[in-house]
Amino acid sequence: MLASIVTSVTNELHRLSPGLVIALVALLVFGEAAIFIGFVLPGETSVIVAGVIASQGRLNVGLLCAVVVVAAVVGDTVGYEVGRHYGPRLLELRVFERRRAALERALAALERRGPTVVFVGRFTAFLRAVTPGLAGLSGMAYRRFLAANAAGGLIWGIAYTLLGYFAGHALTTIEHWSSWFAIAVLVLVLGAAVALYLRRRRQGRSAR
């Protein structure tokens, strides 16, 4: 079932040119923290799907890794600058009201263990969207932020791209064997039906 769903999604994306697919993935990854779309569309989902497409030979996996890493690092840098200049005003937006407590905890953690929180936050959907802006708001030096951001973006970008890439190969194997399994089940069912029919026919003849 999962293999069929992912395959149907990637088949739809196959209608787009490889360049457009990479551009869309880069935009989503960049926008996660830069314009906070990570609240709605986690970038990791698009990265995994693109990795699956790369496993099918439509995209160059090395180029995809590079684009994802660059988009992640640049997007977080923009988010940092937005937080540094407009942080207090952004926190007053309605979209952050329900997350007020989580934001305050994240901000307090940044003030205590800044670079560590930036690095770890890259691997959590909510923190990935807000940590760069909160880092800028907290007054963290950009040099410290950039080091942690680059390290997290590098590991996250390559890991999730390769996750999709190898998952795509696994899905192909699953689909192959699931097709043979379905055929085997069909043969067994048909065989059982024929055997049951012949048995009843023999029983009918014996009764007569």
N, C-alpha and C positions, 0 to 999 in steps of 0.2 A: 504493500500500500504506500509506504513512504517513498520507495523508489519510484513508483508511478507518479506521485505528486511532484517530486523534484524534477523528474524527467519532463513532465508537462510544462512546468515553469521554464525550464531551460530551453525547451522547444520553442516557446513563445519568444524568448530573448534571442533565439537564433535568427529571427526575422530582422533583427537590428544588425548593423555593421559592427565589426569588432571594435572599431574606434569609438563608436557611440556607446557601446557597452562599457568600455573602460572609462569614458568621460562621465557616464552616469554614476558609476561606482565611485570615482574620484570626488564627484560633487556631493554624494551622500556622506562619504567619510569626512570630507572637509567640513560639511555643514553641521555635523554632529555637535561640535563644540563652538564653531564659529558663529552659527546662527541658531543653535540650540534645537535643531530638528531631531537630535537624538532622543528627545522625549517621545517622539512619534515613530520615527524610523531608525532603529539601531543600525549603525553602519556595518556591523559585523555580519548581518544577514546578507546584505548585498555583496560583501567580500566573499562569503562562502559560496553563494550562487555563482559568482564570477569564477571562482576557483573550479567549480564543477564544469562550467563551460570551457575553461582552459584544459581540463582533463580530456575533453572531446576534440581537442586540436583547433578550436576556434580562436583561442587567445594564447599569446605567449606568456607562460606562467612567470618567467623572470621579469618581463616588463610589467606584468600585473602587480607583482610584489613591490617593485620599485614605485609604481604610481600610488599604490595604497599607502606605503610608508610615507612618501612625500606629502600626500594629501592629509594624512593623520597629523604629521608634525606641523605643517603649515596651518591647518585648521585650528589646532590647539593654540598656536601662537596668536592667531587672530582672536580667539576666545580670550586669551590672556590680556591682550590689549583692550578688548572691549570691557573686560572686568576692571582693568586698571583705571579706565577713563569714565565708565558709566555704571560700575558695579552697584553702588547704593540705589540708583534709580531702577536698575533691572530687578533688584530684589523686591521692589515694591509692586512688580507686575503680578497680575492675578494668577498667572500660570504657575507661580512659585508658592502660592499661599499654602497649598496642601503639603508642600515639601519643606515648610519653614524649619521644622525641627531637624530634619535631615541635613538641610543646608547649613544650619548653625553648627551641627556636629562636625560636618566636613570642614567648615571654616576653622573651627577650633583645632582640628587635627592638623590642618595645614600650618597653623601658627606654631604647632609643637614639632611636627615632623614633616616639613614641607616637601622636599624632593621625594621622600618615600611615598607619601600620599599621592603625589602626581604620577609616579610610576605605577603604583598599584591601582589607582583609579582608572587607568587606561583599560583595565580588564573587567570593569563593571559598568553596565549600560548607563545607569543614572550618574555615577561619578564621572564617567567619560564625557558626559555632556556638560557637567557643571564645574568640574575641578579646575580647568584652565581659567575660567572666568573668576572663580573664587581665589585662585592663586594670584591673579592680577589685583583683585580687590584687597587681598591680605598684605600686599606690599612686598611679596617675595621678589628677590632680585631675579631679573630675567635670565642671567647666566645660569643660576641654579635651576630655574624652571626649565630652561632649554635642555640641559643635560639629562634631566629625568624624563622630560617629554620625548626627546629623541630616542633614548633607550627603550622606553615603553612603546613608542610608535614603531620602532624597528622590530621588536620581538612580536608585538601584537599583529602588525601588518603581515609579516612573513608567516606566522603561525596560522592565522585564520585563512589566509590564501591557500596555504598548503593543505589545511584541513579540508577545504572544499575540493581541492585538486585530487587528493587521495580518496576522499569520499566519492567523488565522481567515478573513479576507477572501481571502487567497491560496489557502487550502484549498478555499474555495467555487469559485474560478476553476479550480483544478486539477481538482476533481471534475467540473465542467461540461465542460471540454475533454477530460478522460480518458474521459468517457461517450461523447462524439462520436467520439473516437479508437477506442474499442472497437467502436462501430457501423461505422465505416469499415473496420476490419480484418475484421469479420465479413462485410461486403459483399464485400470483396476475396476472402476465402477461398471464399465461396459462388460468386462469379463464376468463380474459377479452377476450382472443382470442376465447375461446369456446362460450362465451355469444354472441360475435359479429357474429360468424358463425351461431348459432341457430337463431339469429334475422334475418339475411339475408335469411336464409332458410324459415322462416315463411313469410317473406315479398314476397319471390318468389312464395310460395304457394298461398298467397292472390292474387297476380297478375294474376295467372293462373285461 
